[in-house]
Amino acid sequence: MATLIRNIGLLAGISSETRKEGPAMSEVGCLRDAWLLIEDGRIADFGTERPSGAERVIDARGAMLLPAFCDSHTHIVYAGSREQEFEDKIRGLSYAEIAARGGGILNSADRLHECSEDELFAQSMLRVREMMAKGTGAIEIKSGYGLNTEDELKMLRVIRRIKEAVPAVIKATFLGAHAVPRGMDKETYVKQVCEEMIPAVAAEGLADFVDVFCEEGFFSTDDTGRILSAGQKYGLRPKLHANQLHVSGGVQVGVRHGALSVDHLERTGEAEEACLRGTATMPTMLPGASFFLREPYGRAKEYIEHGLGVALASDYNPGSSPSGDMRFVMALGCICMRLTPEQAFNAVTLNSAYAMGVSDIAGSIAKGKLANLILTKPESGTSIGTLAYLHQTPFIEKVFLKGEEI
């Protein structure tokens, strides 16, 4: 059934590009007094002239119609919470200190090991539904709280079940190299990731990407290169945790391996910028983690001024960014990273879609793309800036995923 959305005050995010860089980050294609036609779950047409008829008509009442947010970095398949670590942070312990005491990722691994697949799926679906209700239409989800073959596969099977259960676009990333498990030396574990886990993941077709936490105290650039190469042999494209706590060399190893994105980037300099320039790798920054951990924010503004593109993602996880609200991520991009609303909007839509390999079907308004859309409340106005400025005011009237209201 065709659906016509008419009387749109501002249709924003019009673009046939697959990503934006440099000056283009400040450009948001818009039409005023517009309409949009949905057929078979996709955007069939849009414009300002008299629209064609449709079986179902929705009156936007002068509100905005936007592409749904895309979140290219999450860890939402986890068990329980890490609220005690929240209090530890308040008392002054750093992320690294908590990890060194056996908390952090290892804490989540312990909880996940005791959790059944069905219970893990049920807990994770609560987060997925929350994200969709807040306007996110594409989600990348990582494993990495298993840290053994059986539990990593359990996580990835849950991600597959989520993909089958919801209309959002879901991409899966194998992150077995998230930390070294208790009782195992790093070299032995890296070998297990490369020779046992990756083949097992590939045999079931459970992942799209391979990722590594390339960081001091976790996995070196040499370890990272070995793991990314092993994944690539099985058709898993690299994504990478890089430069969160230190200038680790992660950006460089990611680019050498053709990573689709290098994520975090709280600590980078001119060498990282130079390495990224002219490549297919999307710099992806996670301001929610910077906010929650009181760590530096990535240099998004400088990256854009120097001709690069930037994506922003939530890093939704139990320890360092327990939120999947992409509107808040956009607001942090403006308030704390000094991006313009237009730059931040592109970073949480089209560029984040690119960073998870789905910008051909999501992240902007274009004919043929999935009709993953946010219709705002009429009283929210018709300015992109309002999304970040009034970032706690309810603004969503309806969310459409694959053309259907959720």
Buried (B, 14 or more C-beta within 10 A) or exposed (E): EBBBBBBBBBBBBBBEBBBBBEEBBBEBBBBEEBBBBBBEBBBBBBEEEEBEEBEEBBEBBBBBBBBBBBBBBBBBBBBBBBEEBBEBBEEEBBBBEBBEEEBBBBBBBBBBBEBEBEEBBEBBBEBBBBBBEBBBBBBBBBBBBBBBBEBBBBBBBBBBBBBEEBBBBBBBBBBBBBBBBEEEEBEEBBEBBBEBBBEBBBEEEBBBBBBBBBBEEBBBBEBBBBBBEBBBEBEBBBBBBBBBBBBBBBBBBBBBBEBBBBBBBBBBEEEBBEBBEEBEBBBBBBBBBBBBBEBEBBBBBBBBEBBBBBBBBBBBBBBBBBBBBBBBBBBBBBBBBEBBBBBBBBBBBBBBBBBBBBBEBBBBBBEEBBBBBBBBBBEBBBBBBBBBBBBEEEBBBBBBBBBEEB
